[in-house]
């Protein structure tokens, strides 16, 4: 609590599900909160979080603006809730306003945030990343009210420099009233298999036969209708990720936990049963668009535009550098490239990461 008292002002970037949730909860804890949103005029100053028991948390934010400098100036921490594909542009826009010691926390911290914000880090910013979002969050009223279910029992925080996570974890513990565990390095966040494997393997198995002119009769539940085929591919990709981690044996990657451990499911059938019965996720539909001829996948959904080129592609890139064969990851990425026509994805070489030694140097860094 002593450290938390040193934080007085926080900014939230993005007014969607997670952004509204974080702005409200931080304001409810007494922090001065500013929000950056392109739809600032649609926001109420009083935000609400409704949990699964219909209990309401109120938070009064001090400012909603579409002026980035105004939003983040004087803030000790900036909470970024943008999708991964928007991070590079945001980082460039933030760079002129970075102050030494300012924290940028990406939620969740996957998607190559350490590469997008590399210039901000060089300018003196601290990068934080939560391994997973605190709960499922869905807007009930844009700019006003968000419903949150399934709050996690603990959070996990990583940082660049690596030693800052321990300093900042009390802030998140205080905000959420749950333990926040500092991770040994940021690679434990980057390689987290949740969205990069969970979403991508499901999409491939749902739409494996898709091409222009193919239509589907219905929009299946993304989790509620989970199939054994999806579980089979998920477990195969998950195993390949663990093999990458084993190759990086000079780093503590113990928090890149297998999805078999995360979901307590060792077999295909057990995984299908587990995922399809998660209450907070059960009724979510798949990213699809209804047309006069039937349903088609929404290739502009974040599930596609973020989780493949800024999620699974990063795992594919690390596999190349450490020399691990990942046929299932590659096959899933090749399917995405074919169905979307999108050949661009994050390339580690563009950021000077071409060897295992480069990986160790980036993620072992500490505060000067």
N, C-alpha and C positions, 0 to 999 in steps of 0.2 A: 504493500500500500504506500510505503514511503516513496518509491519511484513513481508511482502513478500520480502522486501529488505534484510532481514536476511537469506533468503534461497538462496543459490548460486548454489547448486548442487543437482540434482535429479537422481535417478536410476529408470529404468523401467524393470520389470521382465516379459518377454514374448513378442514375436514378432508377435503376431496375430493381429486381427482387432483392438481391444481396445489398445493393447500395442503400435502398430504403431501410432494410433491416439494420445495417450497421449505423446509419445516421441516427435512427431512432434510439437504439440501445446505448450508443455513446452519449447522446443528449440526455437520456434518462439517468445516466450516472453523473451528470453535472458538468460534462465537458462542453465547451463552446464549439459548436459544430457548424461548419460551412459545407455547402454542397455545390458541386459543379455538374450542371446538366444542360443539355441543349434545349430542354423543355422546361426551363426554370419557371416560366409563367404558369405552369400547371401544378406547381407544388404548393401544398399547405405548409405553414411554419410548424404546425403540430402534426407529428407523425404517430402512427400506431402500429404495434405488433400484436397480433392475436395468436395465441398458442393453441394446441390441440384441445385444451380444456376451456377454451373461449375466454381465457384471462387476457386482459389488455394491458400492454405497457405503453406509456405515453412518453414522447420526447419532443421538446421544443427546440428546433434548430434556429440558429441566429441569422443565417444567410443562405439563400439559394441564388446562384448566378450562372450565367454562361460565359463569364470572364474568368479564365483559368488563373491569371495572376491574382485577382481579387480573392478567389477561392482558397488558394494555398498559401498566400503570404502570411507569415507569422505562425504557421502551423508546425508543431513538433512532429506530427505524423500525418501522412496522406494515405488514405485507404482507397485502393484502386480496385474497382469491381468490373472493369471493362473485359470483354472477351480477348483472347490472346492475339487475334489478328489486328486489334486496334492498339496494342501496346506500343509498337515502334513509333507510330505517329504521335501518340500521347507523350512518350518519353522525349521526343524532339521538342514538342511544344512546352514541356515542363522545364527543360534544361536551362533556359535563361533565368528562371526563378528559383533554382536550387540554392539552398543555404547549407553550409557545412553542418553536418550532424542531423539534417532533416531525414526522417524515416519515410520510406515509400514501402507500403505493405500491399502486396498483390494477393487478391482473394478469389479463388485459390491461386497459389503461387506457381502452378505449372504453366506450360506454354511458352517456355523460353524467356521468362521475365528477366533473368539475369543478363541475357543478351540484348533485349530491347532497352534496358535501362543502364547499359554499361557506361555510357557517357555521363549519366547522372551520378553513378557510383564514383567515377573518376573525378567528378566535380565535388565530391565530399558527402554525397548522400549515402545512407545506409539502406540496403534492400532487405526487406522482410517478406516472407511468404508463408501463408498458412497452408498446410498440406491438404486440408479439405475444408469446405465451407462448414460453418457451425451447425447448420440444419438445412432441411428442405425449406425453401421460401418461395411463395407464390403471391404476386400482387393481387389484392382484392379491389383496390381502388388506386389507380396510378397517382403518385404524388401525395398519398395520404395513408394508405393502410396495406399491410402485408401480413399474410398468414404464414406462420412458421411451425413446422412439426418435426419431431424426431431430433431434438437437440442432442448433440453428441455428449458423451460422458467425459471427454477430454479433447483438447486441441493440441496440435503439434506445429511448432514454429521454427523456421530456419532463417538464416541471415547470411548476407555478404556485407562486410567481413563476418566470418563464421562465429566469432565470439560475441556477437551482439544479440543473438537469440535469447541467451540467458538473461540479459539485461531487460529485454522487452517483453518476455513472457508474462511477468506480473501484470502488465497493462491489460492483456487479453483475459487473464484470470479474473481481474477485477471487473472488467466490462461484462463478461459472460457468467461469472460466478461458477466456473468450472475450471479444473486444472488445465494448464497450458504447458506442455513439455517442450523444452528447447532441444532442437535436433543438432547433431554434431556437425552437419554441413548442409548446404543448400541442395546438393545433389539428391538428398533424401526426399526433397519436394519435387524436383524436376522429373525424377523417375517414378513418381507415385503412379500406380497403374489404374487409378479409378476411372476418370473420364477417358484418358488416352487408350485404354484397353477395353473398359466396360462398354463405352458408347460405340467405339468403332467396330468391335466384333459383332455387336448386336445389329448394327446397321448393315454390315456385309451379309450377315445371314438372313436378315429380313428382305433385303433388296438385291440378292445375288444375281437374279435373272433380269434386273432392270436395264432397260435401254429405252431410247426415245420411241414412243409408240406403245409401250407396255403400261397397262393400267391395273390397279388393284381394286378389289370390290369393297374393301373396308380399310379403316385405319386401326391397326391392332394396338393394344396396350403395349407400351415399350417394355415395361417391367412385368405387368400382370400376365401377359401372354408369353413370357420368356420361354424359349425352347431349349431342348437338349443340344441341338446343333449350335445354338449360341453359346451354351456353356462349354461345349467341346472346344470351340475356337478360342473362347476366353481363356480356358485353362492352358491351352497350347501356347498362346502368346504370353501369358503370365509366366510360364516356365522358361520361355526364352529370355524374358526380362531378368529373371533370377540368375540365369547363366551369365548375363552381362555383369550383374552385380558381383558375382563370384570372381570374375576376371579382374575387377577393380579391387584387389585384395589389400591394397594399402590405404583404403578409406573405410570408415565405418558407415556401411549402408544398411545397417540392421533395421532401420525404420522404413525401408522400401519393402514393406511386408507383402508377401504373396496374397493374392485375392482368396486363396484357399484358407489362409489364416484370418483375413479380414472378415470373410463371410462364414467362417467355421464350416467349410464344405470341402471335403476331399475328393468327391466324385462328381461326375457329370450330373447324375440324377439329384444328388444332394444340393449342388449349386443351383440347378433349375428350381427346385423346391424352395430354396432360401430366397432367391432373388424375386421370384414370382409372388411371394407372400409378404414382402416388406410393406407394411401398412402405409407408411408415408409416401411411398412411390407407386403403389399398386395401380392407381387409376390414371396415371399419366399416359397420354397417347403418344404415338410416334411422330417424328417430324415429317409431316406430309401435307400436301395441298390437294383439296378437292377440286376436280375439274368436271365439266359436263360428261366426260367419258369414264370417270372414275378417279381413284386416288393415285398420286404420284409422290415420290420422295421430294422433300423440300431441300434442294441442294444448297440453298442459301442459309439454312439453319445453322446455328452455332455448332450443333452436333457434327456438321460437315466442315464448316469453314474454320473451326478452331481445333477440334479434337483429332482430325487427321493431319493437316499440314503443320500444326504447332503442338501436337501431342504425340501420336504414334510415330510420326516422321522423326521426331527427336530421338525416340528409342531406336529407330532404324539407323540413325546417324551414329549414335554411341556404339551400336553393334559393329558397324564398319570399322570404327577406330580401334576397338578392343579385340577385333577379330573373332566374333561369335557369329555362327550361322543362325539366322532367324527366319526360316522359310515361311512360317505362319504370319509373322509381322510383315514380311515383304509381300506376301500374297495379298494381305488385307490392304496394304498401301497401294499395290498395283491395281487392285479393284477400284479403289477410290479414284486414282488417276484416270482410269478408263471411263468410269461412270460420270465423273465431273468434268473431265477434260483439263483439269488443273494440274499443271506439272510443277508449279512453284511450291516449295516448302522450305522450312528453315534449314539452312546448311551451316554446320558448325565451322567449316573451313572459312566462311565469311567473317567469322569472329576470332580467327587465329587458333582455333581448336583443331589440331590435326594429329595429335598423338596422345597417348595415355599420360605422358608427363604434363602436357598442356592441361588436361583435365584435373590432375592433382594440383597444379599450380593455381588454377582458378578457384577451386572449392576449398582449398586449405588456407586461403588468405585470412589474415587477422587484422584488427585495428592497429594502425601505426602508433 
